[in-house]
Each structure stands twice: as structure tokens, then as C-alpha cells.
């Protein structure tokens, strides 16, 4: 499937997703739950250190589950948002 390369942890798209600057309707339920939770945490304690922690957690969720069809679709959505 084209566009299923998970963006680097340094890619700006993760920051935009975690901070809520960009929103994606994820098909992978665990991603929806995690992003909702980390956005709440980040709003309550916005620091660069927390932001990096949340980015790592979110990206790792996609890495660990990258073989699932819903995750592949969500990775494509993330990649399309970069363009």
C-alpha cells in the first residue's frame, strides 16, 4: 500500500496531531483513544518534554500495530496531511 511509511518521530506532523493543530479521524480505535488522552494531558501540562513523550507514544502505537489494515489506512491519512 502506498504511503504506509510511518513518518519519523522528528516529523512536524506528529506535533500538529498531538497539539490539535491538525485532526484526523483515525480508523484505529486505540489511536483515537490515545490521541484524546494525550491532548488532554498536553493541554494541562504543555511542555516540550511532555510533547516529545506524547509524540513517541503515539508513533510507537502505529509502529507496533502497523500490520493492521486500519492502521495502514491511518498512516496514509497522516502522510497525506503532510502534503
RARAVEN-V496876 format. One record per residue. N is the residue number from 0. D_CENTER is the distance of its C-alpha to the mean C-alpha in whole Angstrom. Layout:
BEGIN
n & d_center
N & D_CENTER
N & D_CENTER
END
This chain:
BEGIN
n & d_center
0 & 19
1 & 18
2 & 15
3 & 13
4 & 13
5 & 10
6 & 9
7 & 11
8 & 10
9 & 12
10 & 11
11 & 11
12 & 8
13 & 5
14 & 8
15 & 9
16 & 6
17 & 7
18 & 10
19 & 10
20 & 12
21 & 10
22 & 10
23 & 9
24 & 11
25 & 9
26 & 12
27 & 11
28 & 12
29 & 11
30 & 7
31 & 9
32 & 11
33 & 9
34 & 7
35 & 11
36 & 12
37 & 10
38 & 11
39 & 14
40 & 15
41 & 14
42 & 16
43 & 19
44 & 19
45 & 17
46 & 18
47 & 16
48 & 17
49 & 14
50 & 12
51 & 12
52 & 12
53 & 9
54 & 7
55 & 9
56 & 8
57 & 5
58 & 6
59 & 9
60 & 8
61 & 8
62 & 10
63 & 13
64 & 12
65 & 12
66 & 16
67 & 15
68 & 16
69 & 13
70 & 11
71 & 13
72 & 13
73 & 9
74 & 9
75 & 12
76 & 10
77 & 8
78 & 11
79 & 13
80 & 11
81 & 12
82 & 16
END
